């Protein structure tokens, strides 16, 4: 069989390790650097770097569990598939439900970020145009989407390098709470870590593309830790630079923190460049998010946990075109009511529960199936549930309601699935 022959589900395997890494980076770097730092700084204050470290530990456990499961089950759908295979139908459904709903909200938030940076007075129309354009790009094939993401990631990394240099050279403030005499706030650190987890969730996009990756049993376990390591390095450098330039309070209050950081550091000429970079990063995140959510919708439709018909594959381009269109329509609708900071909290809750299920599934792997040391999924489960519980109350409450609705949907569809 050729590496590009369709998978058993009809999707073409066109992505190599580099493509998979770039898809993950496109989601993580765009979402994290330009969206999550301000609310995380508001929670963690001068201990933002500690919150970043906690989020990174939990993300590492999740990444390792996801990589082993993705190698075992190289299918579209990610934890929706793993939960069903290892824990039972309900757990898989809830994982997929939380991912689709939470990440659809994230798509709307990223689209609004694009609009806010490019045309503040016309943010929503620009956001709608961005969703339509990127949905159309995805319809032309995953390989073109990966190529576009590669270009976007390259541009964003250059902009972030300029921000880091400006912040480190021009900033004067302390970068950790201890340096400023600020006592540690454990609850704030955990809440900040939960919000920053929004930034690390992009590697899920690699696993959800399991049916479109060449040699997935080798490619996915290799791509996920590489993408996570690069993203963590970038986040740490940007966090240090922005804290030096703005301080924790300034970072928390800034609507466009990276632009404010370079301005405060005496590099005001970089502000337009940073704004363009922010919009570009958000476009990259939006592109990867639409790609990942549509594949989970495709998988859930194929399993009859979402309406039949969304699992159709385009006969020529070999992409799940109906799922992609459905996700695009849903995101456009949410753009009309979405709020960026609230979406981050809600998305973080959904994704943390999603990864708690992934770690629980990884805990059931036997040694001959590539089982990890038990401490990895155990720490992952505990970390996910702890961070989810410390998120802002509205995010937790909304998330619980969404999962309750998902449980009702699963119960209502039992008859349809039993007749298959």
Protein Blocks (a to p, Z undefined) as FASTA:
>chain_A
ZZkbccfkopacfbdfklmmmmmmmmmmmmmmmmmmmmmmmmnmmmlmmmmmmmmmmmmm
mmmmmmmmmmmmccehijmmmmmmmnojklmmmmmmmmmmmmmmmmmmmmmmmmmmmmmm
lmmmmmmmmmmmmmmmmmnojklmmmmmmmmmmmmmmmmmmmmmmmmmmpmbdfbfklno
pacdfklmmmmmmmmmmmmmmmmmmmmmmmmcghkllmmmmmmmmmmmmmmmmmmmmmmm
mmmmnommlmmmpmblmlmmmmmnopamlmmmmmmmmmmmmmmmmmmmmmmmmmmmmmmm
mnopacehjlpccfklopafklmmmmmmmmmmmmmmpcfklmmmmmmmmmmmmmmmmmmm
mmmpcfknopacfklmmmmmmmmmmmmmmmcfklmmmmmmmmmmmmmmmmmmmmmmmmZZ
